[in-house]
Amino acid sequence: MTPGAVLATLLAYFAVLAAVSWLAGRKSGGKDVFYTGGRKTHWAVVAFAMIGSCMSGVTFVSVPGMVGVSGFGYLQMCIGFFLGYLVIAFVLTPLYFRLGAVSVYQYLEQRFGLGAYRTGAWFFFISKMLGASVRLFLVCLTLQLLLFGPLGLPFWLNVACNVGICLAYTFRSGVKSVIWTDVLKTVCMVVAVTLCIVFIGRDLGGIQIREKVFFFDDVNHPQFFWKQLLGGLFTVVAMTGLDQDMMQRTLASKDYRDSQKNLIVSSLLQTVVIALFLCLGSLLYRFAAAHGIAETGDSLFPAVATGGLLPGIVGVLFVLGLVSSAYGAGGSALTSLTTSFTVDILKKTDDTKVRKGVHLAMTVLMAVTILVFNALNNTSAIDAVYKLASYTYGPILGLFAFGILTRRQVKDKYVPVVALISPLICLVLQTHSEQWFGGYRFSYELLLINAGLTFLGLCCLIRRGGHPQPRPDGRP
């Protein structure tokens, strides 16, 4: 695929993206529109948008690439994802709507105090900045290979262009633009992956999928079923239900019942879309074997799509799916980071000038983080995202679990200490697990252990003789 074709695809998509952003921002009056979209978005629109919002360039490239190592084992996590969405829909969402929250971390202030509130907000800030940078890094790396590199342009310019586009379409109307861009992103990704399956299957003489789905035989293996199931459940609770980025869309619904509808419907549809990506991965490996292509993992899909062995439309579809996922995820991350930093850390909800300044600052910081990650990256992007989540979302999950499952008050000023110690213990456990536990290797269940350690740490901070905390809905 020539750099000219890549550039034409990028410009065409950006024109559509700009139109969507302009339409979303036409009636963006009101101080809360940037943060909640005025809570007027229909649940079906949010449900469809959330299919794309949960997927990024990492999904588009890494999920097909991981089939060579783990087959369809990722579907085990999808079962856990669905169970996690039920927890979000029926436990967390009603709580957020009762509080009238703009940021989900406002619950921590109401439940514990300022220390816990700031802890949750800062851990989210670190988690989202690192996670979003991983996702955009993968896209920038691919565009460097296809466009910027052949034109002799440096990587830093690549990064600046991509984060600048994300800034441009979210700067005015925030979450409204994010939701409608996610709708566009969902359409592009589904169409791209479906047509790629058709074209590759036609070249192979048919679509035949034979991959292992369930792994019950080795408890020490990271793909063991119960590890994946529990990892999926608690990962989606933490990375969606306790994530300002993801919940900001859901809080744009009219009420919590509409929010529950969009969560359940979108979780079912997401499983179907992920299954499509896995089927594509199986076909990609068969195609690579048949045509002598050596690339694997994250490099496989780009190599096949742009290698000239398939019709040119496949390369266009690949670029279209990749950039739609990149700009959707990047813009969403910028919006949620701006919201959390402005509302939770600066407490300047009503100051539009401050919010715009924060939005610009988040853009610069994300660009710098991507450049740093480019110098340090040495692992599969999707594994990097979930490993980061295990360490940074664990304390947030522990805080919310303690707040919801107990009514005890804690010594709030020591909460940040507990939230820092728990990930450090997890790092030690993961580093020495094979030596200490007979060859056992931690997978995504490390998130649950991290949350459990935070929960136990909070138990040690219970204020003796304090009055039990009332429930958020006022019931005794």
HUNORKA-V153805 format. One record per pair of residues at least 6 apart in sequence whose ideal C-beta (glycine too) atoms are under 7 Angstrom apart, sorted by the first residue. I is the first residue (numbers start at 1). GAP is how many residues later the second one is. Records with the same first field share a line. If there is no record, write none. Layout:
# HUNORKA-V153805
I = GAP  GAP
This chain:
# HUNORKA-V153805
1 = 145  305  311  314
3 = 143  144  147  148
5 = 310  311
6 = 140  141  313
7 = 140
9 = 307  310  311
10 = 313
13 = 307  310  311
14 = 151
16 = 168
17 = 152  164  310
18 = 151
20 = 160  161  164
21 = 148  156
24 = 149  152  153  156
25 = 147  148  151  152
28 = 144  145  148
30 = 8
31 = 319
32 = 6  70
33 = 140  141  143
34 = 139  140  141  321
35 = 67  139  140  304
36 = 66  139  215  216
37 = 138  139  142  215
39 = 213  214  215
40 = 214
41 = 138  211  212
43 = 210  215  216  218  219
45 = 134  138
46 = 133  203  204  206  207  216
47 = 214  215  218  219
48 = 135  138
49 = 130  133  134  137  200
50 = 199  212  216
51 = 135  215  218  219  222
52 = 130  133  134  137  276
53 = 129  193  196  275  279
54 = 216
55 = 134  270
56 = 79  269  273
57 = 78  81  82  265  268  269  272
58 = 76  77  80  323  324  327
59 = 218  266
60 = 129  261  262  265
61 = 77  237  240  241
62 = 236  318  319  320
63 = 11  211  214  215  218  319
64 = 213  216  217  220  236  237
65 = 216  231  232  233  235  236
66 = 8  316
67 = 144  211  214  215  218
68 = 217  228
70 = 153
71 = 140  141  142
72 = 139  140  141  206
73 = 139  140  142  150  155
74 = 200  204
75 = 138  200  203
76 = 138  149  152  153
77 = 151  154  155
78 = 154  193  196
79 = 150  153
80 = 148  149  150  151  152  153
81 = 151  155  186
82 = 185  189
83 = 150
84 = 148  149  150  152  153
85 = 151  178  179  182
87 = 150  154
88 = 149  152  153  175
89 = 171  174  175
90 = 170
91 = 313
92 = 149
93 = 157  163  166  167  170
94 = 162
95 = 12  377
96 = 8  151  155
97 = 158  159
98 = 374  375
99 = 7  8  11  373
101 = 6  150
102 = 241  247
103 = 141  236  237  240  241
104 = 138  140  143
105 = 12  15  16  19  139  235  239
107 = 296
108 = 8  9  12  291  295
109 = 8
110 = 362
111 = 292  358
112 = 291  298  300  303
113 = 299
114 = 298
115 = 297  298  300  301
116 = 283  296  299
117 = 227
118 = 227
119 = 276  280  296  297  300
120 = 276  279
121 = 219  223  224
123 = 269  272  273  296
124 = 119  120  216  272
125 = 212  215  216
126 = 266
127 = 261  262  265  266
128 = 117  205  208  209
129 = 208  236  237  240
130 = 239  258
131 = 254  257  258
132 = 197  198  201  234
133 = 233  236  237  240
134 = 239  247  250  251
135 = 194  250
136 = 26  190  194  234
137 = 233  236  237  240
138 = 160  243
139 = 23  183  187
140 = 18  19  22  230
142 = 160  180
143 = 15
144 = 11  14
145 = 157
146 = 160
148 = 9  10
155 = 219
156 = 215
159 = 208  211  212
160 = 207
162 = 164  168
163 = 167  200  203  204
165 = 162
166 = 161  164  165  168
167 = 167  192  196
169 = 8  12  162
170 = 7  8  161  164  165
171 = 188
174 = 161
175 = 73  74  77  160
177 = 154
178 = 71  153  154  157
179 = 70  73
181 = 147  150
182 = 146
184 = 140
185 = 139  140  143
188 = 132  133  136
189 = 132  135  136
190 = 83
192 = 125  126  128  129
193 = 83  84  87  128
194 = 82
195 = 122
196 = 84  109  118  121
197 = 10  79  82  83  86
199 = 111  112  115
200 = 83  84  87  110
201 = 6  82
203 = 84  107
204 = 79  82  83  86
207 = 76
209 = 70  73
211 = 71
214 = 11
215 = 6  8  9  10
216 = 9
218 = 6
220 = 219  220  221
222 = 219  221
227 = 216  217  218
230 = 215  218
231 = 212  213  214  216
234 = 163  213  214  217
235 = 151  154  209  212
237 = 160
238 = 151  155  158  159  209
239 = 150  154
240 = 6
241 = 6
242 = 151  154  155  158
244 = 92  95  96
245 = 87  88  91
248 = 87  88  91
250 = 9  12  13
253 = 6  9
284 = 16  17  20
287 = 17
288 = 7  12  16
291 = 18
293 = 10  11  14
295 = 8
297 = 83
298 = 82  83
301 = 17
302 = 16
305 = 9  10  13
306 = 9  12
334 = 25  28  29  32
337 = 25
338 = 17  20  21  24
341 = 17  21
342 = 6  7  12  13  16
343 = 6
346 = 8
348 = 6
386 = 58
389 = 58
390 = 54  56  57  60
391 = 32  35  59
393 = 54
394 = 28  29  32  53  56  57  60
395 = 24  27  28  55  59
397 = 50  54
398 = 24  53  54  56  57  60
399 = 55
401 = 50  54
402 = 53  56
407 = 61  62
408 = 54  60  61
409 = 54  57  60
410 = 48  51  52  53
411 = 50  52
414 = 47
415 = 46
418 = 36  39  40  43
419 = 35
421 = 36
422 = 28  31  32  35
423 = 27
425 = 28
426 = 20  23  24  27
430 = 12  16
433 = 7  8  9
434 = 6  7
470 = 6
